[in-house]
Amino acid sequence: MLHWMVKVGNYVALQSLYFLSQKALEVKGDWSLEDIGI
């Protein structure tokens, strides 16, 4: 049971990290465009 919970926890954590990284890339992309001056 504990092993299953750890597996689910890791999966949820990975999904959250992926989502956050995608959001960070969007924001970073906007900043990069402003920095370049396009």
C-alpha positions as CSV (number, residue, x, y, z in Angstrom):
1,M,0.0,0.0,0.0
2,L,2.8,2.4,0.9
3,H,4.7,1.6,-2.3
4,W,1.5,2.4,-4.3
5,M,1.1,5.7,-2.5
6,V,4.7,6.6,-3.2
7,K,4.2,5.8,-6.9
8,V,1.1,8.0,-7.0
9,G,2.9,10.8,-5.1
10,N,5.8,10.7,-7.5
11,Y,3.4,10.8,-10.5
12,V,1.5,13.8,-9.1
13,A,4.7,15.6,-8.3
14,L,6.0,15.0,-11.8
15,Q,2.8,16.3,-13.3
16,S,3.0,19.4,-11.1
17,L,6.6,20.0,-12.0
18,Y,5.8,19.7,-15.7
19,F,2.9,22.1,-15.4
20,L,5.0,24.6,-13.5
21,S,7.9,24.3,-15.9
22,Q,5.6,25.0,-18.8
23,K,4.2,28.1,-17.1
24,A,7.7,29.2,-16.2
25,L,8.8,28.8,-19.9
26,E,5.8,30.9,-21.1
27,V,6.7,33.7,-18.7
28,K,10.4,33.3,-19.5
29,G,9.6,33.4,-23.2
30,D,7.7,36.7,-22.7
31,W,10.6,38.2,-20.8
32,S,13.1,37.0,-23.4
33,L,11.1,38.7,-26.2
34,E,11.0,41.9,-24.2
35,D,14.7,41.7,-23.5
36,I,15.5,41.3,-27.1
37,G,13.3,44.2,-28.0
38,I,11.2,42.4,-30.6
